């Protein structure tokens, strides 16, 4: 049973790292959007390709538009919830299986 526990623990750790990286990518994209970036810059294009599909789904579901894009904040809150709920649950499950 320890092999399954180790697998779940490793999966939780990888998921936590991926969520942290995605949160930072969203923060960097939001900060770059304040300064009128060059749309042909490789970094700007990379950030848009990575974050836009996720942020678009949030923007599509927002019932209001105040002229300020709050989808990055909602995305970060959702990702933090995912990290605190799912990752912690997986870690605790792996501890109980040992």
N, CA, C and O atoms as a GROMACS GRO file, in nm:
protein
  392
    1UNK      N    1   0.081  -0.119   0.000
    1UNK     CA    2   0.000   0.000   0.000
    1UNK      C    3   0.086   0.127   0.000
    1UNK      O    4   0.040   0.234  -0.037
    2UNK      N    5   0.212   0.112   0.042
    2UNK     CA    6   0.298   0.229   0.048
    2UNK      C    7   0.330   0.283  -0.091
    2UNK      O    8   0.359   0.402  -0.106
    3UNK      N    9   0.326   0.197  -0.193
    3UNK     CA   10   0.353   0.244  -0.329
    3UNK      C   11   0.242   0.338  -0.375
    3UNK      O   12   0.270   0.442  -0.435
    4UNK      N   13   0.117   0.302  -0.348
    4UNK     CA   14   0.006   0.390  -0.382
    4UNK      C   15   0.014   0.521  -0.304
    4UNK      O   16  -0.014   0.628  -0.358
    5UNK      N   17   0.051   0.512  -0.178
    5UNK     CA   18   0.066   0.633  -0.096
    5UNK      C   19   0.175   0.723  -0.151
    5UNK      O   20   0.159   0.845  -0.156
    6UNK      N   21   0.287   0.663  -0.192
    6UNK     CA   22   0.395   0.743  -0.251
    6UNK      C   23   0.352   0.806  -0.383
    6UNK      O   24   0.388   0.920  -0.412
    7UNK      N   25   0.277   0.731  -0.463
    7UNK     CA   26   0.229   0.784  -0.591
    7UNK      C   27   0.136   0.903  -0.568
    7UNK      O   28   0.149   1.006  -0.634
    8UNK      N   29   0.043   0.889  -0.475
    8UNK     CA   30  -0.052   0.998  -0.447
    8UNK      C   31   0.023   1.119  -0.392
    8UNK      O   32  -0.009   1.232  -0.428
    9UNK      N   33   0.119   1.096  -0.306
    9UNK     CA   34   0.198   1.206  -0.250
    9UNK      C   35   0.277   1.277  -0.360
    9UNK      O   36   0.282   1.400  -0.363
   10UNK      N   37   0.339   1.201  -0.449
   10UNK     CA   38   0.415   1.262  -0.559
   10UNK      C   39   0.323   1.339  -0.653
   10UNK      O   40   0.358   1.448  -0.698
   11UNK      N   41   0.206   1.281  -0.683
   11UNK     CA   42   0.110   1.350  -0.770
   11UNK      C   43   0.065   1.481  -0.706
   11UNK      O   44   0.052   1.583  -0.775
   12UNK      N   45   0.040   1.480  -0.575
   12UNK     CA   46  -0.002   1.602  -0.505
   12UNK      C   47   0.108   1.707  -0.510
   12UNK      O   48   0.080   1.826  -0.526
   13UNK      N   49   0.232   1.664  -0.496
   13UNK     CA   50   0.343   1.758  -0.500
   13UNK      C   51   0.359   1.820  -0.639
   13UNK      O   52   0.383   1.940  -0.652
   14UNK      N   53   0.346   1.739  -0.743
   14UNK     CA   54   0.355   1.790  -0.880
   14UNK      C   55   0.238   1.884  -0.909
   14UNK      O   56   0.257   1.989  -0.971
   15UNK      N   57   0.119   1.848  -0.863
   15UNK     CA   58   0.001   1.934  -0.883
   15UNK      C   59   0.018   2.067  -0.811
   15UNK      O   60  -0.017   2.172  -0.865
   16UNK      N   61   0.072   2.064  -0.690
   16UNK     CA   62   0.096   2.188  -0.616
   16UNK      C   63   0.196   2.277  -0.688
   16UNK      O   64   0.176   2.398  -0.696
   17UNK      N   65   0.302   2.220  -0.740
   17UNK     CA   66   0.402   2.297  -0.813
   17UNK      C   67   0.342   2.356  -0.941
   17UNK      O   68   0.368   2.472  -0.973
   18UNK      N   69   0.261   2.278  -1.013
   18UNK     CA   70   0.199   2.327  -1.135
   18UNK      C   71   0.102   2.441  -1.106
   18UNK      O   72   0.098   2.539  -1.180
   19UNK      N   73   0.026   2.430  -0.999
   19UNK     CA   74  -0.067   2.537  -0.962
   19UNK      C   75   0.011   2.664  -0.924
   19UNK      O   76  -0.027   2.774  -0.963
   20UNK      N   77   0.119   2.648  -0.848
   20UNK     CA   78   0.200   2.764  -0.812
   20UNK      C   79   0.259   2.834  -0.934
   20UNK      O   80   0.258   2.956  -0.943
   21UNK      N   81   0.310   2.756  -1.028
   21UNK     CA   82   0.366   2.814  -1.151
   21UNK      C   83   0.258   2.887  -1.230
   21UNK      O   84   0.281   2.996  -1.281
   22UNK      N   85   0.139   2.827  -1.240
   22UNK     CA   86   0.031   2.890  -1.316
   22UNK      C   87  -0.016   3.018  -1.248
   22UNK      O   88  -0.050   3.116  -1.316
   23UNK      N   89  -0.019   3.019  -1.116
   23UNK     CA   90  -0.055   3.142  -1.045
   23UNK      C   91   0.045   3.253  -1.078
   23UNK      O   92   0.005   3.366  -1.103
   24UNK      N   93   0.174   3.220  -1.077
   24UNK     CA   94   0.275   3.321  -1.108
   24UNK      C   95   0.266   3.367  -1.253
   24UNK      O   96   0.289   3.485  -1.282
   25UNK      N   97   0.234   3.277  -1.345
   25UNK     CA   98   0.216   3.317  -1.485
   25UNK      C   99   0.100   3.415  -1.499
   25UNK      O  100   0.109   3.511  -1.576
   26UNK      N  101  -0.009   3.391  -1.427
   26UNK     CA  102  -0.124   3.483  -1.432
   26UNK      C  103  -0.086   3.618  -1.372
   26UNK      O  104  -0.125   3.722  -1.427
   27UNK      N  105  -0.013   3.618  -1.262
   27UNK     CA  106   0.029   3.745  -1.200
   27UNK      C  107   0.120   3.823  -1.295
   27UNK      O  108   0.102   3.943  -1.313
   28UNK      N  109   0.216   3.756  -1.356
   28UNK     CA  110   0.308   3.823  -1.449
   28UNK      C  111   0.232   3.878  -1.569
   28UNK      O  112   0.259   3.988  -1.615
   29UNK      N  113   0.137   3.799  -1.620
   29UNK     CA  114   0.058   3.846  -1.735
   29UNK      C  115  -0.024   3.969  -1.698
   29UNK      O  116  -0.034   4.063  -1.777
   30UNK      N  117  -0.082   3.970  -1.579
   30UNK     CA  118  -0.161   4.085  -1.536
   30UNK      C  119  -0.073   4.209  -1.520
   30UNK      O  120  -0.113   4.319  -1.557
   31UNK      N  121   0.047   4.191  -1.464
   31UNK     CA  122   0.137   4.305  -1.448
   31UNK      C  123   0.186   4.357  -1.582
   31UNK      O  124   0.196   4.478  -1.602
   32UNK      N  125   0.216   4.268  -1.674
   32UNK     CA  126   0.263   4.311  -1.806
   32UNK      C  127   0.152   4.385  -1.882
   32UNK      O  128   0.180   4.475  -1.961
   33UNK      N  129   0.028   4.347  -1.859
   33UNK     CA  130  -0.082   4.411  -1.932
   33UNK      C  131  -0.100   4.558  -1.893
   33UNK      O  132  -0.166   4.633  -1.965
   34UNK      N  133  -0.042   4.600  -1.782
   34UNK     CA  134  -0.054   4.740  -1.740
   34UNK      C  135   0.037   4.833  -1.818
   34UNK      O  136   0.017   4.954  -1.815
   35UNK      N  137   0.138   4.780  -1.891
   35UNK     CA  138   0.239   4.866  -1.951
   35UNK      C  139   0.240   4.864  -2.104
   35UNK      O  140   0.340   4.902  -2.164
   36UNK      N  141   0.133   4.823  -2.168
   36UNK     CA  142   0.124   4.820  -2.313
   36UNK      C  143   0.241   4.742  -2.375
   36UNK      O  144   0.329   4.802  -2.437
   37UNK      N  145   0.241   4.610  -2.359
   37UNK     CA  146   0.354   4.530  -2.408
   37UNK      C  147   0.353   4.517  -2.561
   37UNK      O  148   0.251   4.537  -2.626
   38UNK      N  149   0.468   4.485  -2.614
   38UNK     CA  150   0.482   4.459  -2.757
   38UNK      C  151   0.414   4.325  -2.787
   38UNK      O  152   0.457   4.222  -2.734
   39UNK      N  153   0.310   4.323  -2.872
   39UNK     CA  154   0.238   4.197  -2.897
   39UNK      C  155   0.321   4.094  -2.973
   39UNK      O  156   0.283   3.977  -2.977
   40UNK      N  157   0.432   4.134  -3.031
   40UNK     CA  158   0.517   4.040  -3.105
   40UNK      C  159   0.632   3.984  -3.020
   40UNK      O  160   0.711   3.903  -3.068
   41UNK      N  161   0.640   4.027  -2.896
   41UNK     CA  162   0.742   3.976  -2.806
   41UNK      C  163   0.711   3.831  -2.772
   41UNK      O  164   0.596   3.796  -2.745
   42UNK      N  165   0.814   3.746  -2.772
   42UNK     CA  166   0.794   3.603  -2.748
   42UNK      C  167   0.736   3.577  -2.609
   42UNK      O  168   0.649   3.492  -2.593
   43UNK      N  169   0.784   3.650  -2.509
   43UNK     CA  170   0.736   3.628  -2.372
   43UNK      C  171   0.590   3.666  -2.359
   43UNK      O  172   0.513   3.594  -2.296
   44UNK      N  173   0.551   3.777  -2.419
   44UNK     CA  174   0.411   3.820  -2.414
   44UNK      C  175   0.323   3.719  -2.486
   44UNK      O  176   0.215   3.684  -2.437
   45UNK      N  177   0.366   3.672  -2.601
   45UNK     CA  178   0.287   3.571  -2.674
   45UNK      C  179   0.276   3.442  -2.595
   45UNK      O  180   0.170   3.380  -2.591
   46UNK      N  181   0.386   3.400  -2.532
   46UNK     CA  182   0.384   3.278  -2.451
   46UNK      C  183   0.285   3.291  -2.336
   46UNK      O  184   0.205   3.201  -2.311
   47UNK      N  185   0.290   3.404  -2.264
   47UNK     CA  186   0.200   3.425  -2.151
   47UNK      C  187   0.054   3.426  -2.197
   47UNK      O  188  -0.033   3.371  -2.130
   48UNK      N  189   0.028   3.488  -2.311
   48UNK     CA  190  -0.109   3.492  -2.362
   48UNK      C  191  -0.157   3.354  -2.403
   48UNK      O  192  -0.271   3.317  -2.374
   49UNK      N  193  -0.071   3.276  -2.470
   49UNK     CA  194  -0.110   3.142  -2.513
   49UNK      C  195  -0.136   3.050  -2.395
   49UNK      O  196  -0.223   2.963  -2.402
   50UNK      N  197  -0.062   3.068  -2.288
   50UNK     CA  198  -0.077   2.980  -2.171
   50UNK      C  199  -0.198   3.020  -2.086
   50UNK      O  200  -0.272   2.933  -2.041
   51UNK      N  201  -0.219   3.149  -2.064
   51UNK     CA  202  -0.321   3.193  -1.969
   51UNK      C  203  -0.455   3.229  -2.032
   51UNK      O  204  -0.558   3.220  -1.965
   52UNK      N  205  -0.458   3.268  -2.159
   52UNK     CA  206  -0.583   3.314  -2.219
   52UNK      C  207  -0.695   3.210  -2.221
   52UNK      O  208  -0.809   3.246  -2.192
   53UNK      N  209  -0.670   3.083  -2.253
   53UNK     CA  210  -0.782   2.988  -2.252
   53UNK      C  211  -0.849   2.977  -2.115
   53UNK      O  212  -0.971   2.966  -2.105
   54UNK      N  213  -0.769   2.979  -2.009
   54UNK     CA  214  -0.823   2.970  -1.874
   54UNK      C  215  -0.897   3.098  -1.835
   54UNK      O  216  -1.007   3.093  -1.781
   55UNK      N  217  -0.836   3.213  -1.863
   55UNK     CA  218  -0.898   3.341  -1.828
   55UNK      C  219  -1.021   3.369  -1.914
   55UNK      O  220  -1.115   3.432  -1.866
   56UNK      N  221  -1.022   3.322  -2.038
   56UNK     CA  222  -1.137   3.342  -2.126
   56UNK      C  223  -1.260   3.272  -2.069
   56UNK      O  224  -1.371   3.327  -2.076
   57UNK      N  225  -1.243   3.154  -2.014
   57UNK     CA  226  -1.356   3.081  -1.956
   57UNK      C  227  -1.415   3.158  -1.838
   57UNK      O  228  -1.536   3.154  -1.816
   58UNK      N  229  -1.332   3.227  -1.763
   58UNK     CA  230  -1.381   3.307  -1.650
   58UNK      C  231  -1.449   3.434  -1.702
   58UNK      O  232  -1.556   3.470  -1.654
   59UNK      N  233  -1.388   3.501  -1.798
   59UNK     CA  234  -1.447   3.623  -1.854
   59UNK      C  235  -1.583   3.596  -1.917
   59UNK      O  236  -1.674   3.678  -1.907
   60UNK      N  237  -1.596   3.482  -1.980
   60UNK     CA  238  -1.721   3.446  -2.046
   60UNK      C  239  -1.834   3.430  -1.945
   60UNK      O  240  -1.951   3.455  -1.977
   61UNK      N  241  -1.801   3.388  -1.825
   61UNK     CA  242  -1.904   3.361  -1.724
   61UNK      C  243  -1.931   3.479  -1.631
   61UNK      O  244  -2.024   3.474  -1.550
   62UNK      N  245  -1.852   3.584  -1.640
   62UNK     CA  246  -1.877   3.700  -1.555
   62UNK      C  247  -2.002   3.773  -1.602
   62UNK      O  248  -2.015   3.806  -1.720
   63UNK      N  249  -2.094   3.799  -1.510
   63UNK     CA  250  -2.220   3.864  -1.551
   63UNK      C  251  -2.208   4.015  -1.570
   63UNK      O  252  -2.304   4.078  -1.615
   64UNK      N  253  -2.095   4.072  -1.537
   64UNK     CA  254  -2.080   4.218  -1.544
   64UNK      C  255  -1.945   4.255  -1.602
   64UNK      O  256  -1.852   4.174  -1.605
   65UNK      N  257  -1.936   4.378  -1.647
   65UNK     CA  258  -1.809   4.428  -1.698
   65UNK      C  259  -1.797   4.574  -1.657
   65UNK      O  260  -1.875   4.658  -1.702
   66UNK      N  261  -1.701   4.603  -1.573
   66UNK     CA  262  -1.681   4.740  -1.525
   66UNK      C  263  -1.568   4.810  -1.598
   66UNK      O  264  -1.530   4.921  -1.561
   67UNK      N  265  -1.515   4.749  -1.700
   67UNK     CA  266  -1.402   4.806  -1.770
   67UNK      C  267  -1.269   4.763  -1.710
   67UNK      O  268  -1.163   4.794  -1.763
   68UNK      N  269  -1.276   4.690  -1.598
   68UNK     CA  270  -1.156   4.636  -1.535
   68UNK      C  271  -1.165   4.484  -1.543
   68UNK      O  272  -1.268   4.425  -1.508
   69UNK      N  273  -1.059   4.422  -1.589
   69UNK     CA  274  -1.057   4.277  -1.602
   69UNK      C  275  -1.022   4.215  -1.467
   69UNK      O  276  -0.907   4.220  -1.423
   70UNK      N  277  -1.122   4.157  -1.401
   70UNK     CA  278  -1.097   4.094  -1.271
   70UNK      C  279  -1.080   3.942  -1.284
   70UNK      O  280  -1.071   3.871  -1.183
   71UNK      N  281  -1.076   3.893  -1.407
   71UNK     CA  282  -1.061   3.749  -1.424
   71UNK      C  283  -0.930   3.694  -1.367
   71UNK      O  284  -0.931   3.582  -1.318
   72UNK      N  285  -0.817   3.767  -1.371
   72UNK     CA  286  -0.697   3.713  -1.306
   72UNK      C  287  -0.715   3.694  -1.155
   72UNK      O  288  -0.666   3.596  -1.098
   73UNK      N  289  -0.784   3.787  -1.089
   73UNK     CA  290  -0.807   3.772  -0.945
   73UNK      C  291  -0.895   3.652  -0.916
   73UNK      O  292  -0.869   3.576  -0.822
   74UNK      N  293  -1.000   3.635  -0.995
   74UNK     CA  294  -1.089   3.521  -0.975
   74UNK      C  295  -1.015   3.390  -1.003
   74UNK      O  296  -1.034   3.291  -0.933
   75UNK      N  297  -0.931   3.390  -1.106
   75UNK     CA  298  -0.854   3.270  -1.138
   75UNK      C  299  -0.757   3.236  -1.026
   75UNK      O  300  -0.743   3.118  -0.990
   76UNK      N  301  -0.691   3.334  -0.970
   76UNK     CA  302  -0.596   3.309  -0.861
   76UNK      C  303  -0.668   3.257  -0.738
   76UNK      O  304  -0.620   3.165  -0.672
   77UNK      N  305  -0.783   3.315  -0.706
   77UNK     CA  306  -0.861   3.268  -0.592
   77UNK      C  307  -0.904   3.123  -0.614
   77UNK      O  308  -0.898   3.041  -0.522
   78UNK      N  309  -0.949   3.092  -0.735
   78UNK     CA  310  -0.989   2.955  -0.766
   78UNK      C  311  -0.873   2.857  -0.758
   78UNK      O  312  -0.888   2.746  -0.708
   79UNK      N  313  -0.757   2.898  -0.808
   79UNK     CA  314  -0.639   2.812  -0.802
   79UNK      C  315  -0.590   2.793  -0.659
   79UNK      O  316  -0.544   2.684  -0.623
   80UNK      N  317  -0.599   2.897  -0.577
   80UNK     CA  318  -0.560   2.882  -0.437
   80UNK      C  319  -0.656   2.788  -0.365
   80UNK      O  320  -0.613   2.709  -0.280
   81UNK      N  321  -0.785   2.795  -0.398
   81UNK     CA  322  -0.881   2.701  -0.340
   81UNK      C  323  -0.846   2.559  -0.382
   81UNK      O  324  -0.846   2.468  -0.300
   82UNK      N  325  -0.817   2.541  -0.510
   82UNK     CA  326  -0.779   2.409  -0.560
   82UNK      C  327  -0.655   2.357  -0.487
   82UNK      O  328  -0.648   2.241  -0.448
   83UNK      N  329  -0.558   2.445  -0.470
   83UNK     CA  330  -0.435   2.404  -0.403
   83UNK      C  331  -0.460   2.367  -0.257
   83UNK      O  332  -0.411   2.265  -0.209
   84UNK      N  333  -0.536   2.450  -0.187
   84UNK     CA  334  -0.559   2.425  -0.045
   84UNK      C  335  -0.654   2.307  -0.022
   84UNK      O  336  -0.640   2.237   0.079
   85UNK      N  337  -0.748   2.285  -0.109
   85UNK     CA  338  -0.844   2.176  -0.089
   85UNK      C  339  -0.793   2.045  -0.146
   85UNK      O  340  -0.779   1.946  -0.073
   86UNK      N  341  -0.767   2.042  -0.275
   86UNK     CA  342  -0.734   1.916  -0.341
   86UNK      C  343  -0.596   1.865  -0.304
   86UNK      O  344  -0.579   1.747  -0.274
   87UNK      N  345  -0.497   1.952  -0.305
   87UNK     CA  346  -0.361   1.908  -0.277
   87UNK      C  347  -0.348   1.863  -0.132
   87UNK      O  348  -0.286   1.760  -0.105
   88UNK      N  349  -0.405   1.938  -0.041
   88UNK     CA  350  -0.400   1.895   0.100
   88UNK      C  351  -0.475   1.764   0.121
   88UNK      O  352  -0.430   1.678   0.197
   89UNK      N  353  -0.588   1.749   0.054
   89UNK     CA  354  -0.663   1.623   0.066
   89UNK      C  355  -0.582   1.506   0.014
   89UNK      O  356  -0.583   1.398   0.073
   90UNK      N  357  -0.511   1.526  -0.096
   90UNK     CA  358  -0.428   1.418  -0.150
   90UNK      C  359  -0.311   1.385  -0.057
   90UNK      O  360  -0.277   1.268  -0.039
   91UNK      N  361  -0.251   1.487   0.002
   91UNK     CA  362  -0.143   1.462   0.098
   91UNK      C  363  -0.194   1.385   0.219
   91UNK      O  364  -0.128   1.291   0.265
   92UNK      N  365  -0.310   1.424   0.271
   92UNK     CA  366  -0.365   1.354   0.387
   92UNK      C  367  -0.405   1.211   0.352
   92UNK      O  368  -0.389   1.120   0.433
   93UNK      N  369  -0.457   1.191   0.231
   93UNK     CA  370  -0.491   1.056   0.187
   93UNK      C  371  -0.366   0.970   0.179
   93UNK      O  372  -0.368   0.853   0.219
   94UNK      N  373  -0.258   1.026   0.128
   94UNK     CA  374  -0.134   0.947   0.119
   94UNK      C  375  -0.080   0.913   0.258
   94UNK      O  376  -0.023   0.806   0.277
   95UNK      N  377  -0.098   1.002   0.354
   95UNK     CA  378  -0.053   0.972   0.489
   95UNK      C  379  -0.137   0.862   0.553
   95UNK      O  380  -0.085   0.779   0.627
   96UNK      N  381  -0.266   0.861   0.525
   96UNK     CA  382  -0.354   0.758   0.582
   96UNK      C  383  -0.330   0.622   0.520
   96UNK      O  384  -0.356   0.519   0.583
   97UNK      N  385  -0.281   0.620   0.396
   97UNK     CA  386  -0.256   0.491   0.329
   97UNK      C  387  -0.126   0.426   0.375
   97UNK      O  388  -0.104   0.308   0.348
   98UNK      N  389  -0.041   0.499   0.442
   98UNK     CA  390   0.088   0.443   0.486
   98UNK      C  391   0.074   0.359   0.604
   98UNK      O  392   0.172   0.304   0.654
   0.00000   0.00000   0.00000
